[in-house]
Amino acid sequence: MTQLEKLYQKVALKVIQRCHGGIKLTKHGKILQVYDPQRHIWSKGLVGLIIKEECTNANLRDWEIVNVRSYIIKDLLRNSDS
């Protein structure tokens, strides 16, 4: 695993922890809704904002958000199968 992959995975885990597992996925593995305890709301469009905030905190570029999102989905799908 490269350094960037480790960083993406770390940021993805931060997003999951921030949402306390309150992320709902569709059957096809797309993020449907997320609960943000800092704002106390469920939202469909908030996922991108939360990921962007955590990526900015980790000094990642805007185009790297896609990589972080894929790690979030992989981790959630892996945990739901267990």
Secondary structure, DSSP 8 states (H G I E B T S, - for coil): --HHHHHHHHHHHHHHHHTTT-EEE-TTS-EEEEEETTTTEEESSHHHHHHHHHHHHTT--GGGHHHHHHHHHHHHHHHHH-
